[in-house]
Structure formats: C-alpha cells, structure tokens
Amino acid sequence: MSAWFAEIFVAVEFTVTLLLLVTTLVAAICAIVVPKALTAEQRFEKRLEYTVFAIGAAVLLALVLFAPR
C-alpha cells in the first residue's frame, strides 16, 4: 500500500513541477509579447501583471525543485 502512495506522490510532484514550468514560461513570453494595439499605459500594465505572475510562478517552481525532502 505504501508503494502505491509513493508512486502517486511522484506522479503528482512531476505534474505540479511541469505545470509550474509551463506557467512560468508562458507568463514570461506573454510579458514580452504584448499587442501593439493597446495604449502605452495598457501595455505597461499587461507587462507588469505578467511579470509579477511569472516571478511568482518561478519562485514556486524553485521551491518545488529545491526544497529538501
């Protein structure tokens, strides 16, 4: 029974790590590629939002990857 839990934990850990990695990359790309149709203020706000989101996701990813087990 404990081997089953260990395998489930590994699968969940891999899934969370992968989702955090993808989230970080997508948010970073979105912060770089902002539509030109927006005004300068709206582009700044979008870049700020995506940058903060990318930094938060990167911090969570680092915690998952480097936290002692």
C-alpha positions in Angstrom: 0.0 0.0 0.0 2.8 2.5 0.8 4.5 1.8 -2.5 1.2 2.8 -4.2 1.2 6.1 -2.3 4.9 6.7 -3.2 4.2 6.3 -6.9 1.2 8.6 -6.7 3.3 11.2 -4.9 6.0 11.0 -7.6 3.4 11.5 -10.3 1.7 14.4 -8.5 5.1 16.0 -7.9 6.1 15.6 -11.6 2.7 17.1 -12.7 2.9 20.1 -10.4 6.5 20.8 -11.5 5.7 20.5 -15.1 2.6 22.8 -14.7 4.7 25.4 -12.9 7.4 25.3 -15.5 4.9 25.8 -18.3 3.1 28.6 -16.4 6.4 30.4 -15.8 7.4 30.2 -19.5 4.0 31.2 -20.8 3.8 34.2 -18.4 7.3 35.3 -19.4 6.5 35.1 -23.1 3.3 37.0 -22.6 5.1 39.7 -20.7 7.5 40.1 -23.7 4.9 39.9 -26.5 2.2 42.5 -25.7 -0.1 43.6 -28.5 0.7 46.9 -30.2 -3.0 47.8 -30.4 -3.1 48.7 -26.8 -2.1 52.1 -25.5 1.3 52.6 -23.8 -0.3 52.6 -20.3 -2.2 49.4 -21.0 0.9 47.7 -22.4 2.8 48.7 -19.3 0.1 47.3 -17.1 -0.1 44.0 -19.0 3.7 43.6 -18.8 3.7 44.4 -15.1 0.9 41.8 -14.5 2.6 39.1 -16.5 6.0 39.8 -15.0 4.7 39.6 -11.4 2.8 36.4 -12.3 6.0 34.9 -13.9 8.1 35.8 -10.9 5.6 34.2 -8.6 5.5 31.0 -10.6 9.3 30.9 -10.8 9.6 31.2 -7.1 7.1 28.4 -6.6 8.9 26.3 -9.2 12.2 26.9 -7.3 10.6 25.9 -4.1 9.3 22.7 -5.6 12.6 21.8 -7.3 15.0 22.7 -4.5 13.0 22.1 -1.3 14.5 19.4 0.9 12.5 16.2 1.0 
